Amino acid sequence: MRTRTSLTILLAATLVLIAVVRSSTDEPDAPTERADGRTR
Protein backbone atom coordinates (compact mmCIF):
# COMPACT_ATOMS: atom_id res chain seq x y z
CA MET A 1 0.00 0.00 0.00
CA ARG A 2 2.83 2.40 0.80
CA THR A 3 4.41 1.86 -2.61
CA ARG A 4 1.15 2.53 -4.43
CA THR A 5 0.54 5.70 -2.41
CA SER A 6 4.03 7.08 -3.10
CA LEU A 7 3.67 6.20 -6.77
CA THR A 8 0.37 8.07 -6.96
CA ILE A 9 1.92 11.10 -5.26
CA LEU A 10 4.86 10.99 -7.66
CA LEU A 11 2.54 10.79 -10.66
CA ALA A 12 0.46 13.71 -9.42
CA ALA A 13 3.58 15.79 -8.78
CA THR A 14 4.83 15.02 -12.30
CA LEU A 15 1.53 16.08 -13.84
CA VAL A 16 1.51 19.31 -11.84
CA LEU A 17 5.11 20.04 -12.89
CA ILE A 18 4.29 19.44 -16.55
CA ALA A 19 1.22 21.69 -16.31
CA VAL A 20 3.25 24.50 -14.69
CA VAL A 21 6.00 24.26 -17.30
CA ARG A 22 3.55 24.21 -20.20
CA SER A 23 1.52 27.14 -18.85
CA SER A 24 4.68 29.19 -18.27
CA THR A 25 6.07 28.50 -21.76
CA ASP A 26 2.81 28.73 -23.72
CA GLU A 27 1.83 32.25 -22.65
CA PRO A 28 1.76 34.35 -25.84
CA ASP A 29 2.08 37.74 -24.14
CA ALA A 30 4.80 36.82 -21.66
CA PRO A 31 8.00 38.90 -21.88
CA THR A 32 10.33 36.36 -23.48
CA GLU A 33 13.30 38.73 -23.61
CA ARG A 34 13.59 38.67 -19.82
CA ALA A 35 14.02 34.87 -19.86
CA ASP A 36 16.63 34.25 -22.56
CA GLY A 37 17.77 37.76 -23.50
CA ARG A 38 16.19 37.94 -26.97
CA THR A 39 12.74 38.49 -28.36
CA ARG A 40 11.12 35.48 -29.95
C-alpha positions as CSV (number, residue, x, y, z in Angstrom):
1,M,0.0,0.0,0.0
2,R,2.8,2.4,0.8
3,T,4.4,1.9,-2.6
4,R,1.2,2.5,-4.4
5,T,0.5,5.7,-2.4
6,S,4.0,7.1,-3.1
7,L,3.7,6.2,-6.8
8,T,0.4,8.1,-7.0
9,I,1.9,11.1,-5.3
10,L,4.9,11.0,-7.7
11,L,2.5,10.8,-10.7
12,A,0.5,13.7,-9.4
13,A,3.6,15.8,-8.8
14,T,4.8,15.0,-12.3
15,L,1.5,16.1,-13.8
16,V,1.5,19.3,-11.8
17,L,5.1,20.0,-12.9
18,I,4.3,19.4,-16.6
19,A,1.2,21.7,-16.3
20,V,3.3,24.5,-14.7
21,V,6.0,24.3,-17.3
22,R,3.6,24.2,-20.2
23,S,1.5,27.1,-18.9
24,S,4.7,29.2,-18.3
25,T,6.1,28.5,-21.8
26,D,2.8,28.7,-23.7
27,E,1.8,32.2,-22.7
28,P,1.8,34.4,-25.8
29,D,2.1,37.7,-24.1
30,A,4.8,36.8,-21.7
31,P,8.0,38.9,-21.9
32,T,10.3,36.4,-23.5
33,E,13.3,38.7,-23.6
34,R,13.6,38.7,-19.8
35,A,14.0,34.9,-19.9
36,D,16.6,34.3,-22.6
37,G,17.8,37.8,-23.5
38,R,16.2,37.9,-27.0
39,T,12.7,38.5,-28.4
40,R,11.1,35.5,-30.0
